Amino acid sequence: MDHFYFIRHGETVWNVENKICGETDIELTEKGHEQAIETGNRY
């Protein structure tokens, strides 16, 4: 059986600043980069 995963992006600068983001590409924080790497290694 195939699996399909929905994974949210890592932490962004705007997440930290409590700003709402729609379609704008915002940089990941250092923590966000670490989260992305950990998630990639997990799946």
C-alpha positions as CSV (number, residue, x, y, z in Angstrom):
1,M,0.0,0.0,0.0
2,D,1.3,3.5,-0.9
3,H,1.3,6.3,1.7
4,F,0.7,10.0,1.2
5,Y,1.9,12.3,3.9
6,F,0.8,15.9,4.5
7,I,3.7,17.7,6.2
8,R,3.6,21.4,7.3
9,H,6.6,23.6,6.6
10,G,9.2,24.3,9.2
11,E,9.2,27.4,11.4
12,T,9.5,30.7,9.5
13,V,10.5,34.2,10.5
14,W,6.9,35.3,10.3
15,N,5.8,32.4,12.5
16,V,8.1,33.7,15.2
17,E,6.7,37.3,14.7
18,N,3.1,36.0,14.8
19,K,2.5,37.3,11.3
20,I,0.0,35.7,8.9
21,C,1.4,34.5,5.6
22,G,-0.6,33.7,2.5
23,E,1.3,33.2,-0.8
24,T,4.6,35.0,0.2
25,D,7.7,32.9,0.4
26,I,9.2,33.6,3.8
27,E,12.7,32.4,4.9
28,L,12.9,29.5,7.4
29,T,14.5,30.1,10.7
30,E,17.5,28.0,11.8
31,K,15.0,25.9,13.7
32,G,12.9,25.6,10.6
33,H,15.9,24.3,8.6
34,E,16.5,21.7,11.4
35,Q,12.9,20.7,11.4
36,A,13.0,20.2,7.6
37,I,16.1,18.0,7.8
38,E,14.7,15.9,10.7
39,T,11.4,15.4,8.8
40,G,13.3,14.4,5.6
41,N,15.3,11.9,7.5
42,R,12.2,10.5,9.2
43,Y,10.3,9.9,5.9
